[in-house]
C-alpha cells in the first residue's frame, strides 16, 4: 500500500439530539492519517476499517460513489454520520 493514499473523513449529519459529546459538528473534515488524533476514538474504531479499505482501493456496492462510504459512530443517543472518501 502506498503511504500517499489518503482519505477525507467528513461529518455529514448528527442524528437524534444533534449534539456530539466529543464536539464534532456537521461540516468538520479530517484527513487520515494526519488528523487521526482529532477524531473521537469510539467513532474512529468504526471508521478505521473503512478508511483502510478505501486506501487499499476497495469500493462499496451499496454506495452511489465508488470511492466513498458513509457510516455512523456507535453513540446510540447522538449517532454522528461520517462520509469517508479517497482523496
Protein Blocks (a to p, Z undefined) as FASTA:
>chain_A
ZZkbccddddfbdehjopafkopaehiacddfklmmmpcfklmmmmmmmmmmmmnopacf
kbmblkbccdddfblklcccdddddZZ
